[in-house]
Amino acid sequence: MSDDEFGLGSDDDFEAALVHASDTAIAGKRKQSIDIATTSSKKTKIDSPSLELARKVLKERFGLPNFRLKQEEAVARILDGGSAVVVFPTGGGKSLCYQVPAVAFKEQDRESSSRAETHSGVTLVISPLIALMKDQVDALLRRKIRAAVLNSSVDRAQFLATQDDLRNGRLDLIYCAPERLNAEGFIQSLQAIPGGIRLLAVDEAHCISEWGHSFRPEYLKIARFAQEAKVERVICLTATATPRVVEDICAAFSIPQEGVFKTTVYRPNLRLLAESRTKDADEVTVLCNFLRKNPGPTIVYVTLQKGAEELALSLKRNGFDAKPYHAGMDTKVKEKTQELFLPSKKMIIVATIAFGMGIDKPDIRNIVHFDVPRTIEDYCQQIGRAGRDGLPSVCFFKLSTKDFYLRNVFTYGDRPSLNNLRKLLGEISSPERRKLQAGDSFKVSFYAQEKDFDIRSTTLGIIYAQLELHFKLFRRVGSEYSEYKYFAKDPGALTRDSTPESKAIQASAKGTQKWKTVDLEQIVARRGFSRPDLVRKLDTWNEKGMVEVKKAGTTNVFRLEKPLPSNQKEIDEIAQHLDRAMENKELQDLKRTQALIDLITSKECFAHSITSYFGESNTATSTGTLEECGHCTWCETHKQITLPDEPAPVPTSFQLKQVMDACPMRDDPRFLAKIAFGIKTPWMRTLGLQKSPAFESMMDCDFMELVRAFEAECKKANK
Ligand SMILES: Nc1ncnc2c1ncn2[C@@H]1O[C@H](COP(=O)(O)OP(=O)(O)OP(=O)(O)O)[C@@H](O)[C@H]1O
């Protein structure tokens, strides 16, 4: 998933980003519920004095008669002062597990007369999904529950109003993205809340675990934040977590086993089908036949944006009402597509993973996997979107050896070469920086480092998090935009603004064209202004319509905790440690996809394999324990699905030479293998290699085989 899907912005935005969602609730789509009659689990009788209060809040404030799944147990535990992990399926009602306590704290305090009215504290919700946070806050406000969200596009007045509300104990819930916890100003404002952070809710909590399927380094810092901010209790929520991931979450927040509330992933109304195809099969025809046999609203998942466009077009040509959906599309077009899909009884969306989150259509009849998903978790989350109304629905997984190519492109593309890791660390601890003392800060542009060291910015994020959390070298304390541009929409108003900041910005603005570039660093250095004041000035102009502002290039700000490595030996040791960590990650990612393939190609009921993977040894069904679901491909045929025997070709010396001739580098076998395999990296672009006939010339080969072959070639070349 790309960062933009998580709505990340710079902390410059944070200055003006604390949205005070107004009571004029914006019409947001509220999620509908999954049909839980089919997934309910045995209730354990609980006897907690807080329960009565929780039920009252559920009824009176949320208008719901009963708790479901294990909501009641989780809420009671939180209200009694404990921490919890909640693993419910998508749409299972995880949010209520922290929303009910967030509202009930105040009443609990009133009943026990333990705290003053304004000292009940706040529930802080950390979620990576900005769009969903906003939907939730809107829904809460409609119920007159006081909530606000952090967002990258709010004006200063709203920001100040929310600050004021927080300071005066007038908010019950505040939502933000994990990256916000890097901003020291934000942490300080949280510390000033009377009553403190009563509850910290961590959504998508599997991101905390390096064993999780979508580990996010920023999540590792949440546990540190919880300690430092002295949060009273924590609730971690996820839809998919293997026992190992649950263990990691529990360890990070010291949650005991009795605080784990988990329900089954088994969905009896889903018929799980799979089929394997040879490389040159006509897959579009296979899909069309499936769709004709299984009419109804459908999502077809593919890996690439281009693939989504092409397949949607092919389906249209075959008479289906199909549309593409991916992160690269215009927001308006995406919204329109969603709008059309929600009431439709026959539409087919061909989508990348960008589609699905927050879209709750109860009658999706089919989910098709046209390309291989990354992990069992992704597969389950995606099939979980089918049949939320409890009616029979079909999930179809098409498997072919050529589909692995794309997965490998992603996996192998992430790992930098050891050489470049060394060079990166050399720059991080440059002689200039070594002069810095603990407490000093320095700035880094991931954008520039991505190009200089051929390392993707997501990987840079992981490397810096390791240096921060494992080596404790520094701390990320914020981020800011490196480039500001503006274009004057009302030049007269600009001239009339005679504040010192205005004069400084206008005097230093450069550019003869419409857009003027402002170098904030230079104004700060030469004229002694504070950066936040300058940013605020530009934002205010923008809000008033005097200018249009464009911001680009994020610079990350770090504060040194201890001296940086001072010699090559130390640098090499850290580089080697990071390289091993990257290698492990690569192997894990490959294993994760393999686990999914093994699941589909084993001699076992698919549903049974899935529940075992998630650590459910005795999933209950209406007829006993789940052994065979009765309607997956295995149960229906008792024939094992096998991948066609299509071994990867061995690289020829002619092919190897073609790549060696195209590339000036002779000391980086991985880089050469990436050219041959067709993995795009920042250097491929700068060196013009993507246009070379050598690029993608060995995409059928096994990537690791290519690395080995180029190791030998490099040795020969360097003799
Ligand atoms: N006890 C309940 N009774 C009736 N409806 C409920 C109950 N709990 C939750 N719901 C409804 O179920 C829907 C889904 O809830 P929610 O968004 O919390 O699910 P979730 O588990 O967080 O899903 P996701 O994994 O997609 O974030 C909401 O509309 C919510 O109001």
The ligand as a Gaussian input file, in Angstrom:
#p B3LYP/6-31G(d) Opt

LIG

0 1
 N      -23.407000      -4.603000      19.036000
 C      -23.750000      -4.145000      17.847000
 N      -25.019000      -4.196000      17.436000
 C      -25.366000      -3.727000      16.216000
 N      -24.532000      -3.163000      15.349000
 C      -23.245000      -3.075000      15.701000
 C      -22.769000      -3.559000      16.960000
 N      -21.445000      -3.348000      17.010000
 C      -21.099000      -2.749000      15.865000
 N      -22.163000      -2.596000      15.071000
 C      -22.174000      -1.989000      13.740000
 O      -21.359000      -2.752000      12.857000
 C      -20.756000      -1.922000      11.890000
 C      -19.272000      -2.239000      11.769000
 O      -18.623000      -1.849000      12.953000
 P      -17.120000      -1.366000      12.956000
 O      -16.893000      -0.350000      11.913000
 O      -16.773000      -1.049000      14.336000
 O      -16.395000      -2.698000      12.516000
 P      -14.866000      -3.000000      12.572000
 O      -14.724000      -4.303000      13.243000
 O      -14.122000      -1.853000      13.131000
 O      -14.526000      -3.165000      11.040000
 P      -13.158000      -2.855000      10.248000
 O      -12.279000      -4.033000      10.449000
 O      -13.632000      -2.719000       8.845000
 O      -12.587000      -1.581000      10.789000
 C      -21.054000      -0.484000      12.314000
 O      -22.094000       0.019000      11.520000
 C      -21.509000      -0.618000      13.742000
 O      -22.423000       0.379000      14.121000

